[in-house]
Amino acid sequence: MDPRVQQFMAMIKARNPGENEFHQAVQEVSESLIPFIEDNPKYKHAKILERIAEPERTIIFRVPWLDDKGDIQINRGFRIEMNSAIGPYKGGLRFHPTVNLGILKFLAFEQVFKNSLTTLPMGGGKGGSDFDPKGKSDNEVMRFCQSFMTELFRHIGADTDVPAGDIGVGGREIGFLFGQYKRLKNEFTGVLTGKGIEWGGSLIRPEATGYGVTYFAAEMLSTRDECIKGKTVCISGSGNVAQYATEKVTQLGGKVVTSSDSNGFVYDPDGIDPEKLKFIMELKNVKRGRIKEYADKYHVEYFEGKTPWGIKCDIAMPNATQNEIDEEDAKILVKNGCICVAEGANMPSTPGAVEVFLKAKILYGPGKAANAGGVATSGLEMTQNSMRLPWSREEVDERLHTIMKNIHATCVKFGTGDDGFINYVNGANIGGFVKVANAMIAQGLV
């Protein structure tokens, strides 16, 4: 490791003990940025990287709620308001038992760069709770969301901080949260994104991250005169991102052969066609069942407790969670002929895995660039809310496609090496940094 990175990371770890995911995210960015900052002394003098790595505000609060048995349950709520140099804080809420301060700081830190890359005026933030919506009734989820928002509402607003959904927070949860915010503030504003289409939501928002990561993969492939048509694609996850990535890959002529959840994955060598995808959407969005039921219905292989990265593919799309591809998985993917990895989840590849991809010089699109379509369309939802005008499905999809092309162009601009290889990690990190850094310098010591 570069001694300058080592020194910087020693400071980060001392200030943020035990927050391993946050350390990992900061180190990945600093390895790209510190050499760049050395060549651009104005950023070093202003200590921009040190400032970006420190949240502007960290909010932690108690969330008591009543379950269906009448017993009081207590969870912990968080909101990390990381950086507002280029716009209101923007980033999702995650409801999952693994949620803790370190994970949310990593996500908020990544969000700063991701939002900057979209070219839209959005700062970075993230939040959530260790509450688990799985197995809870609609009424229990509603009571939790109302209690959560009863504290959070005082810290957010359409021009201050605009949360969205993430793992465990879908349309149902956003509805309950928005209803409570409206009740407490007595105002109807675009304070949350991912809203229902009847009450301020945007067309294409549910599809945006999955569509966006597919558009980004197509842009990467085009640099090598390749396309998605005819390619075999392994996708992890079976939630929102995975579902719509599967849909868009299929529309573009690719064949998706895997789908997974936290229990295991299914392998369908014939491909997950629109009819089979419809079954997955019903299973996951309505019945809230497990992916094994797909294997039972379509008589395909199910691998319990496994991830799909041992399956031979041309393109891999990790769309589940952080650190789901480790170094060994990456080696297997490369050995099996994978030419492109596009991340639909946030930081799904470990540092060792990223090193394998870059060393093999395959196309590797990190999450902060490849999965920015979700927050980009959230930004488009904010714009529509401010204008009080909805856009058509075609218009939103066209704007999303254009944004993903622009993000790709930024990565190419800042990430192309002397040998012509495009290091999308460097491109995304430096491209996202410059806009935020210049805004922070212009605004003084804030």
C-alpha positions in Angstrom: 0.0 0.0 0.0 1.1 3.6 -0.8 2.6 5.0 2.5 0.5 8.1 2.0 -2.7 6.0 1.9 -1.5 4.0 4.9 -1.0 7.1 6.9 -4.4 8.5 5.9 -6.1 5.2 6.8 -4.4 5.0 10.2 -6.1 8.4 11.0 -9.5 7.2 9.6 -9.3 4.0 11.7 -8.3 5.8 14.9 -11.2 8.2 14.5 -13.7 5.5 13.5 -12.8 2.3 15.4 -14.5 -1.0 14.4 -16.3 0.4 11.4 -14.8 -2.0 8.9 -17.1 -1.4 5.9 -16.5 2.4 6.3 -12.7 1.8 6.4 -12.9 -0.4 3.2 -14.9 2.3 1.3 -12.6 5.1 2.3 -9.4 3.1 1.5 -10.8 2.2 -2.0 -11.4 5.8 -2.7 -8.2 7.1 -1.2 -6.1 4.8 -3.3 -7.4 6.6 -6.3 -7.6 10.1 -4.9 -4.4 10.6 -2.9 -2.1 10.4 -6.0 -4.5 12.7 -7.8 -4.6 15.2 -4.9 -0.8 15.2 -4.7 -0.8 16.4 -8.4 -3.5 19.0 -7.5 -2.2 20.8 -4.4 -5.3 23.0 -3.9 -7.2 20.0 -2.8 -4.4 18.9 -0.4 -4.1 22.4 1.2 -7.9 22.5 1.8 -7.8 19.0 3.3 -10.8 18.1 1.1 -10.4 14.3 1.5 -10.2 14.5 5.2 -13.3 16.7 5.3 -15.3 14.4 2.9 -14.5 11.4 5.1 -16.1 13.1 8.2 -19.9 13.3 8.2 -21.4 16.8 8.5 -23.9 15.4 10.9 -24.6 12.0 12.5 -28.1 11.4 14.0 -28.8 8.3 16.2 -32.2 7.8 17.9 -34.4 5.4 19.7 -37.4 3.8 17.9 -40.0 2.3 20.2 -43.0 0.6 18.6 -45.9 -1.8 19.5 -46.1 -5.3 18.0 -49.3 -7.1 17.3 -49.1 -8.9 20.7 -49.2 -5.5 22.4 -45.5 -5.8 23.5 -43.1 -2.8 23.2 -40.2 -3.3 20.9 -37.2 -1.0 20.6 -34.9 -0.5 17.6 -32.2 2.1 16.8 -32.6 4.6 14.0 -29.8 6.4 12.1 -29.3 9.2 9.6 -25.9 10.1 8.3 -25.8 13.5 6.6 -22.4 13.1 4.9 -22.0 16.1 2.5 -24.2 18.8 1.2 -21.7 20.8 -0.9 -23.6 20.3 -4.2 -27.2 19.9 -3.0 -29.5 18.5 -0.3 -28.5 15.2 1.4 -29.8 12.3 -0.7 -29.7 8.6 0.0 -31.7 5.7 1.0 -33.0 4.2 4.2 -32.1 0.6 5.0 -34.2 -1.6 7.4 -32.2 -4.7 8.1 -30.8 -6.4 11.3 -27.2 -5.8 10.1 -27.6 -2.1 10.0 -25.1 -0.3 12.2 -23.1 3.0 12.2 -20.2 1.7 10.2 -22.3 0.3 7.3 -24.4 3.5 7.0 -21.2 5.6 7.0 -19.8 3.5 4.2 -23.0 3.9 2.2 -23.3 7.6 2.9 -19.6 8.1 1.8 -20.2 6.2 -1.4 -23.4 8.1 -2.0 -21.5 11.5 -2.1 -19.4 10.3 -5.1 -22.3 8.5 -6.8 -24.6 11.5 -6.5 -21.9 13.8 -7.9 -21.4 11.5 -10.9 -25.1 11.8 -11.8 -24.5 15.6 -12.6 -27.7 16.3 -10.6 -27.6 18.7 -7.6 -27.6 16.2 -4.8 -25.4 15.7 -1.7 -24.9 12.4 0.0 -26.5 10.8 3.0 -27.8 7.4 4.2 -29.9 6.1 7.1 -32.0 3.3 8.4 -32.6 1.0 11.3 -31.7 -2.5 12.6 -35.5 -3.2 12.3 -36.3 -6.3 10.2 -39.5 -6.0 8.1 -39.4 -9.7 7.3 -42.1 -11.7 9.1 -43.8 -8.5 10.4 -47.4 -7.7 9.6 -48.4 -4.6 7.6 -49.6 -3.0 10.9 -46.4 -3.7 12.7 -44.4 -2.2 9.8 -46.7 0.8 9.8 -46.3 1.4 13.6 -42.5 1.1 13.3 -42.4 3.5 10.3 -44.5 6.0 12.1 -42.3 5.9 15.2 -39.2 6.1 13.1 -40.5 9.2 11.2 -41.7 10.9 14.4 -38.0 11.5 15.2 -36.5 11.7 11.7 -39.0 14.3 10.4 -37.2 17.1 12.3 -33.9 16.4 10.4 -35.2 16.2 6.8 -37.0 18.2 4.2 -37.3 18.8 0.4 -34.4 21.3 0.5 -32.5 19.7 3.4 -32.4 15.9 3.2 -34.4 13.7 0.9 -34.3 10.0 1.9 -35.4 7.1 -0.4 -35.7 3.4 -0.1 -33.0 0.7 0.2 -32.8 -2.9 1.4 -36.0 -3.5 3.4 -37.6 -0.2 2.4 -39.9 -0.5 -0.5 -43.2 1.2 -1.6 -45.1 0.0 1.5 -42.5 1.5 3.9 -42.1 4.7 1.9 -45.9 5.2 2.0 -46.1 4.8 5.8 -43.1 7.1 6.3 -44.5 9.8 3.9 -47.9 9.7 5.6 -46.4 10.3 9.0 -44.2 13.1 7.7 -47.2 14.8 6.1 -49.2 14.4 9.3 -46.4 15.9 11.5 -45.4 18.8 9.1 -48.8 19.5 7.6 -47.3 19.9 4.2 -47.1 17.9 1.0 -43.6 18.2 -0.3 -41.1 16.0 -2.2 -39.4 14.9 1.0 -39.1 11.2 0.1 -38.4 9.6 -3.2 -39.7 6.2 -4.4 -43.3 7.4 -3.7 -46.4 5.9 -5.2 -47.1 7.2 -8.7 -50.5 8.5 -7.5 -48.9 10.8 -4.9 -45.8 12.3 -6.3 -43.7 9.3 -7.5 -41.9 9.0 -10.8 -42.4 6.5 -13.5 -39.4 4.2 -14.0 -38.2 4.8 -10.3 -38.7 1.1 -9.3 -36.9 0.0 -12.5 -34.2 2.6 -12.3 -31.2 0.9 -10.6 -31.7 -2.4 -12.5 -32.1 -0.6 -15.8 -29.2 1.8 -15.1 -26.7 -1.0 -14.2 -27.7 -2.7 -17.5 -27.2 0.5 -19.5 -23.8 1.0 -17.9 -22.8 -2.5 -18.7 -23.8 -1.9 -22.3 -21.7 1.2 -22.4 -18.7 -0.6 -21.0 -19.1 -3.4 -23.5 -19.3 -0.9 -26.4 -15.7 0.2 -25.7 -14.6 -3.3 -26.8 -17.1 -3.6 -29.7 -19.3 -6.0 -27.7 -22.9 -5.8 -26.6 -25.3 -7.6 -24.3 -27.2 -9.5 -27.0 -26.3 -13.2 -27.0 -24.4 -13.0 -23.6 -25.0 -15.2 -20.6 -25.5 -13.2 -17.5 -25.3 -14.2 -13.8 -27.3 -12.0 -11.5 -27.4 -12.2 -7.7 -30.3 -11.0 -5.6 -34.0 -11.3 -6.4 -35.3 -7.9 -5.1 -36.0 -4.7 -7.0 -32.5 -4.2 -8.6 -32.1 -7.8 -9.7 -35.7 -8.0 -11.1 -35.4 -5.0 -13.3 -31.8 -5.8 -14.4 -33.1 -9.2 -15.4 -35.9 -7.5 -17.4 -33.6 -5.1 -19.2 -30.9 -7.7 -20.0 -33.6 -9.9 -21.5 -35.0 -7.0 -23.5 -31.5 -6.3 -24.9 -31.1 -10.0 -26.0 -29.0 -11.4 -23.1 -29.8 -14.6 -21.1 -30.0 -14.3 -17.3 -29.4 -17.8 -15.8 -29.3 -17.1 -12.0 -31.3 -15.5 -9.2 -30.7 -15.6 -5.5 -31.7 -14.6 -2.0 -30.0 -14.9 1.4 -30.7 -18.7 1.5 -29.2 -19.7 -1.8 -29.5 -19.4 -5.6 -31.2 -21.0 -8.5 -29.5 -21.9 -11.8 -31.8 -22.0 -14.9 -29.7 -22.8 -18.0 -32.6 -22.0 -20.3 -32.8 -18.4 -19.0 -35.2 -16.5 -16.9 -37.7 -15.3 -19.5 -40.5 -12.7 -18.9 -43.0 -15.4 -17.7 -40.5 -16.7 -15.2 -39.5 -13.2 -14.1 -43.2 -12.5 -13.5 -43.2 -15.5 -11.1 -40.2 -14.1 -9.2 -41.8 -10.7 -8.9 -45.0 -12.2 -7.5 -42.9 -14.5 -5.2 -40.8 -11.7 -3.8 -42.9 -8.5 -4.0 -46.3 -10.0 -2.9 -45.9 -13.4 -1.3 -42.4 -12.5 0.2 -41.3 -16.1 -0.3 -37.9 -17.7 -0.9 -36.2 -18.2 -4.2 -36.2 -22.0 -3.7 -39.8 -22.0 -4.8 -38.6 -21.0 -8.3 -36.5 -24.2 -8.4 -39.5 -26.3 -7.3 -41.8 -24.8 -9.9 -39.5 -24.8 -12.9 -37.5 -28.0 -11.9 -34.1 -26.3 -12.0 -31.1 -26.6 -9.7 -31.1 -24.9 -6.3 -27.8 -24.3 -4.4 -28.5 -23.7 -0.7 -26.2 -21.3 1.1 -24.3 -20.5 -2.1 -23.7 -17.5 -4.3 -23.9 -17.8 -8.1 -20.4 -16.8 -9.0 -19.2 -20.4 -9.9 -21.7 -20.5 -12.8 -20.0 -19.9 -16.2 -21.1 -16.5 -17.6 -20.0 -13.6 -19.8 -21.4 -10.9 -17.6 -21.8 -10.8 -13.8 -24.1 -8.4 -12.0 -23.8 -8.6 -8.2 -27.1 -7.0 -7.1 -27.5 -8.4 -3.5 -25.3 -6.8 -0.8 -21.9 -5.7 0.2 -18.8 -8.0 -0.1 -20.7 -10.8 -1.8 -17.9 -11.5 -4.3 -14.6 -12.4 -2.6 -11.2 -12.9 -4.2 -11.8 -16.6 -4.9 -15.2 -15.9 -6.5 -13.5 -13.3 -8.7 -10.8 -15.7 -9.8 -13.5 -18.3 -10.8 -15.4 -15.7 -12.8 -12.3 -14.6 -14.7 -11.2 -18.2 -15.3 -14.7 -19.1 -16.6 -14.5 -16.3 -19.2 -16.4 -13.5 -17.6 -15.6 -10.3 -19.5 -17.7 -7.7 -17.6 -18.7 -7.1 -14.0 -21.3 -4.4 -13.3 -22.3 -3.8 -9.7 -25.9 -3.2 -9.0 -25.3 -3.4 -5.2 -23.1 -1.1 -3.1 -19.5 -2.4 -2.7 -20.4 -6.0 -3.5 -16.8 -6.9 -4.4 -14.1 -7.2 -1.7 -10.8 -5.3 -2.3 -9.2 -8.6 -3.2 -11.9 -9.3 -5.8 -11.5 -5.8 -7.3 -7.8 -6.4 -7.6 -8.4 -9.6 -9.5 -10.7 -7.9 -11.9 -8.3 -5.0 -12.6 -5.3 -7.2 -12.9 -7.2 -9.4 -15.5 -8.2 -6.1 -17.2 -11.8 -7.1 -17.6 -14.5 -4.5 -17.7 -15.3 -3.7 -14.0 -18.0 -1.1 -13.2 -18.0 -0.2 -9.5 -21.3 0.4 -7.8 -20.9 4.2 -7.3 -21.0 4.5 -11.1 -22.8 1.4 -12.3 -25.8 1.5 -9.9 -26.2 5.3 -9.8 -29.4 5.0 -12.0 -31.5 4.6 -8.9 -30.5 7.8 -7.2 -30.4 9.6 -10.5 -34.1 8.8 -11.1 -34.8 9.8 -7.5 -33.2 13.2 -8.5 -35.6 13.3 -11.5 -38.5 12.6 -9.1 -37.4 15.5 -7.0 -37.3 17.7 -10.1 -40.9 16.6 -11.0 -42.0 17.3 -7.4 -40.6 20.8 -7.5 -42.2 21.5 -10.9 -45.4 19.7 -9.8 -45.4 18.1 -13.2 -45.1 14.3 -14.0 -43.0 13.1 -16.9 -43.9 10.2 -19.2 -42.3 6.8 -18.8 -40.4 7.3 -22.1 -39.1 10.7 -21.0 -37.8 9.4 -17.6 -36.2 6.4 -19.2 -34.5 8.5 -21.9 -33.2 10.9 -19.2 -31.9 7.9 -17.1 -30.2 6.4 -20.2 -28.5 9.7 -20.9 -27.4 10.1 -17.3 -25.8 6.6 -17.4 -24.0 7.4 -20.6 -22.7 10.6 -19.1 -21.5 8.8 -16.0 -19.7 6.3 -18.2 -18.1 9.2 -20.2 -16.9 10.8 -16.9 -15.3 7.4 -15.9 -13.6 7.1 -19.3 -12.3 10.7 -19.0 -10.7 10.3 -15.6 -10.0 6.6 -15.7 -8.2 5.9 -19.0 -4.6 5.0 -18.5 -1.6 5.4 -20.8 -2.1 1.9 -22.2 -5.7 2.6 -23.1 -7.2 0.5 -20.3 -10.2 2.1 -18.6 -9.9 1.8 -14.8 -13.5 2.6 -13.9 -12.6 2.7 -10.2 -10.2 5.6 -10.6 -12.6 7.2 -13.1 -15.6 7.1 -10.8 -13.6 8.2 -7.7 -11.8 11.1 -9.3 -14.8 12.2 -11.5 -17.1 12.2 -8.4 -14.5 13.9 -6.2 -13.7 16.9 -8.4 -17.2 18.4 -8.5 -17.7 18.1 -4.7 -14.2 19.3 -3.9 -14.5 22.4 -6.1 -17.8 23.2 -4.5 -16.3 22.8 -1.0 -13.4 25.1 -1.8 -15.8 27.7 -3.3 -18.0 27.7 -0.1 -15.1 28.1 2.3 -14.5 26.2 5.5 -17.8 24.3 5.9 
